[in-house]
Amino acid sequence: MITLRNKETGAYIGEITEEQLQFLINELEEDYSQDRDYWLERSELEYFRENGGPADLIKILESAMGNNEGLEIIWEKKK
């Protein structure tokens, strides 16, 4: 499993699967090949939903975003 955290606060967001992580990697811009953080905007969550993104992943990200228009997440694989 992969742990998601709020990059700014370090707050735990949730656990996602390898498949859900791959979805994020495929859909979001990486600054370099080993990038482990992403900036998400609410509009991207709508895009994910409209294009068959994993419902559980979208729910986790929406919950973490709250009323904000954006959120920076960081992920790490459990050892």
N, C-alpha and C positions, 0 to 999 in steps of 0.2 A: 504494500500500500504506500501511497504518497501522502504526505502531510502538507496542507496549505496553511500559510500564515499571512497575516497582514504585514507587509514589509515595513510600514511606518511604525507600527506599535508592537509587532511581534505576537499579536493576539492570534490564537488558534482559530482557524476557519473551519477545517474539516479534513476528512480523509477522502481521497479519490483513488480510482483504479488506474492501472497502467494505460488502459484504453482511453480513459477520460483525459489523462495527461497527454497522450498522443494527440487527441483532438485539439487541446490547447496549443500544443507545439505546431500543429498543422495550420491552425487558424490565426495565430497571433505572431507578431513580428518579434524576431529575436535579434538582439544587437550583435551576438556572436554565438558560435556553435554550442558553447557550454552554458548559455544563458539560463538562469533559474528563476527569473522574475519577469512579471508581465504587468503592464498597466492596462486596466480594463475600464471601458466606459459603458454606461447603461445601454447605449445604442448597440454595442457589440453583443450584449446578452440577448437583445431582441433579434439580432441577426442570427445568433446561435439557435434560438428557438425556432425561427422561421425556416432554418436550413437543417433541421433534424438533429441538432446538438443533443447530447445526453441530458435528459430532464433532471436527473439527480444532481449533476454538475451545475447546471444552470440554477437550480434551487439553492445550492450551497453558496454560489457566488452572489446571487441576489440577496440572500440573507446577510452575508458579510458586508455588502455594499450599503445596506440600509437605505437611508434617504439621500445618500451622496450620489453624485453623478459619475464618480470614478473611484477606483480602488487599485492599489498596487499590491500584487500578491507575490509571494515567494514560495517555492516548493522544495521539498527534500524527501528522498526515499528513506524509509525506515530500514535500519540495519538489523 
